[in-house]
Amino acid sequence: GTWKEAPPTATVAAGVAAYLAFLKAEDRAPKTLTKYDKVFERVTDLAAQRRVADLSGLDLTFLDAYRKQRSDAGAAAKTRYTETVIVRQLVNFALSR
């Protein structure tokens, strides 16, 4: 095969915007979009605090920090699990593009 340089990794904000646009195009329920939007707002804020520039920074240590932040905020275990799944969906979406 031939070697090609990897495309630049998208920023967290750009990845979130692309995924939300995809979800809207898939005609997800308004309640789902509202829930995802709030989760992504928290993810973007934490990424800024941790100086995570792009989606490659959303690794397991980032998820651990996110879950701890949500636990400290009083979120139930099921809520933390569901929000972790949403972040994983974002990362998987980004990797598939």
Order of alpha helices (4+ residues) and beta strands (2+ residues): alpha-alpha-alpha-alpha
